[in-house]
Amino acid sequence: MFDELINALQILELDIGDLRGQGYHNGSNMKGKHKGVQKRVLEVNPKAFYTSCGCHSLNLALCDMVNSCIKAKSFFGILQCLYILFSSSTKRWKVLKDNMEGLTLKPLSQTCWKSRVESIKAIRFQTPQIKVVLTHLMEICDDLKAFRDAKSLLHDIIDFEFLFAIVIWYNILSAINKVSKIL
């Protein structure tokens, strides 16, 4: 990675001696004090101080926060189950697409919180349509597991606690997404 950085700087006609800071995601191959890119850059230019990537640190803090809360894990688990139910079958995905306009279900990412905002947004603003799609899927489904999953998810998404959580999480993650972009 260090060699790639040097090559990119040369192509851009930039001098590594003019570098005053460096910041990377929190991977040891990048920020490593003993063998990482940080160390190699500091060997060439001691003025290029390292600071961790604020955006990545924010994402890691959010992951820890969600993983420490049973209600949050349950909420995001429902979102992921919805996505998996429809995305694991082209027939079920077609049922989803035929009965919903606009936003579509998105997978969750462990570290990219923008994907979580997008996942929530699709359900937050289309819960009635998703209810119709799940009901329709139950009526036409010939797969027993998919039928059970659709029935369970239908029950989950009309639960007050889930509906309340989707509004709260959408507002929180929308604000966090703005901060993340700034970082």
C-alpha positions in Angstrom: 0.0 0.0 0.0 2.9 2.3 0.7 4.3 1.8 -2.8 0.9 2.5 -4.3 0.7 5.7 -2.3 4.2 6.8 -3.5 3.2 6.0 -7.1 0.0 7.9 -6.8 1.8 10.9 -5.4 4.4 10.8 -8.2 1.6 10.6 -10.9 0.0 13.6 -9.3 3.4 15.4 -9.1 3.0 15.8 -5.3 6.0 15.7 -2.9 5.7 13.3 0.1 7.8 15.9 2.0 4.9 18.3 1.8 2.6 15.9 3.5 1.5 17.1 7.0 -1.0 14.4 8.0 -2.2 11.0 7.2 -5.4 9.2 8.2 -6.7 5.8 7.3 -9.3 3.3 8.4 -8.4 1.5 11.6 -6.8 -1.6 9.9 -3.4 -2.6 11.2 -1.9 -2.8 7.7 -2.6 1.0 7.3 -2.3 2.5 10.7 0.3 0.0 12.1 3.0 1.8 14.2 5.5 -1.0 13.5 4.9 -2.2 9.9 1.9 -0.2 8.5 1.8 2.5 5.9 1.8 5.1 8.8 5.2 4.0 9.9 6.6 3.9 6.4 5.3 7.4 5.6 6.8 8.7 8.9 10.2 7.2 8.0 10.2 9.3 4.8 8.5 12.4 6.4 8.3 12.7 10.2 6.0 15.8 9.8 3.1 13.6 8.4 1.4 12.9 11.7 -1.2 10.1 11.8 -4.8 10.6 13.0 -7.3 7.8 12.8 -10.2 8.2 10.4 -13.0 9.8 12.3 -15.7 8.4 10.0 -14.5 4.8 10.5 -14.2 5.3 14.2 -17.8 6.6 14.3 -18.9 3.5 12.4 -17.0 1.2 14.8 -18.6 2.9 17.8 -22.1 2.5 16.2 -21.4 -1.2 15.6 -20.4 -1.7 19.3 -23.5 0.3 20.4 -25.9 -1.8 18.4 -24.2 -5.1 19.3 -24.5 -4.3 23.0 -28.3 -3.7 22.9 -30.7 -6.6 22.5 -33.5 -4.5 21.2 -31.2 -2.9 18.5 -29.9 -6.4 17.5 -33.5 -7.6 17.2 -34.6 -4.5 15.2 -31.7 -4.8 12.7 -32.2 -8.6 12.6 -35.7 -8.0 11.3 -34.5 -5.7 8.6 -31.9 -8.2 7.5 -34.4 -11.1 7.6 -36.7 -9.1 5.3 -33.9 -8.5 2.8 -32.8 -12.2 3.0 -36.4 -13.5 2.5 -36.8 -11.6 -0.7 -33.3 -11.6 -2.1 -32.7 -15.3 -1.7 -35.3 -16.1 -4.4 -35.8 -14.4 -7.8 -39.5 -15.4 -7.6 -39.9 -13.7 -4.2 -37.8 -10.6 -5.4 -40.2 -10.3 -8.3 -43.2 -10.4 -6.0 -41.5 -7.6 -4.0 -40.8 -5.5 -7.1 -44.2 -6.0 -8.6 -46.0 -4.8 -5.4 -43.7 -2.0 -4.3 -42.8 1.2 -6.2 -39.9 3.5 -5.3 -37.5 2.4 -2.6 -36.4 -1.2 -2.4 -35.0 -3.4 0.4 -31.2 -3.1 1.0 -28.8 -5.4 2.8 -27.2 -4.3 6.0 -23.5 -3.7 6.3 -21.6 -4.2 9.6 -19.5 -1.1 9.1 -21.1 1.1 6.5 -23.9 2.9 8.3 -25.1 4.6 5.2 -26.5 1.3 4.1 -28.4 1.0 7.3 -30.1 4.3 6.7 -31.1 3.2 3.2 -32.4 -0.2 4.6 -34.5 1.6 7.2 -35.7 4.2 4.7 -37.2 1.6 2.4 -39.3 0.1 5.2 -39.9 3.4 7.1 -41.7 4.9 4.2 -43.3 1.8 2.8 -44.4 -0.3 5.7 -48.0 -0.7 4.4 -46.7 -1.9 1.0 -44.3 -4.4 2.7 -47.3 -5.7 4.8 -49.2 -6.2 1.5 -46.2 -8.0 -0.1 -45.7 -10.3 2.9 -49.4 -11.2 2.9 -49.3 -11.8 -0.8 -46.2 -13.9 -0.5 -47.8 -16.1 2.2 -50.8 -16.7 -0.1 -48.7 -17.8 -3.1 -45.7 -19.3 -1.4 -45.0 -23.0 -1.9 -41.9 -23.0 0.3 -42.7 -23.8 3.9 -39.7 -22.0 5.4 -40.4 -18.9 3.3 -44.0 -19.0 4.4 -43.1 -19.2 8.1 -40.5 -16.4 7.6 -43.1 -14.2 5.9 -45.7 -14.8 8.6 -43.2 -14.1 11.3 -41.9 -10.9 9.6 -45.5 -9.7 9.0 -46.1 -10.0 12.7 -42.8 -8.2 13.5 -43.3 -5.2 11.2 -46.8 -4.4 12.5 -45.6 -4.5 16.2 -45.7 -1.1 17.9 -42.2 -1.4 19.2 -40.8 -2.1 15.7 -42.8 0.8 14.2 -41.6 3.1 16.9 -38.0 1.9 16.5 -38.0 2.4 12.8 -39.0 6.1 13.2 -36.4 6.6 15.9 -33.6 4.7 14.2 -34.3 6.5 10.9 -34.0 9.9 12.6 -30.8 8.9 14.5 -29.1 7.3 11.6 -30.0 10.2 9.2 -28.3 12.6 11.6 -25.3 10.3 12.0 -25.0 9.9 8.3 -24.7 13.7 7.9 -21.9 13.7 10.6 -20.2 10.7 8.9 -20.2 12.6 5.5 -18.6 15.6 7.2 -15.9 13.5 8.8 
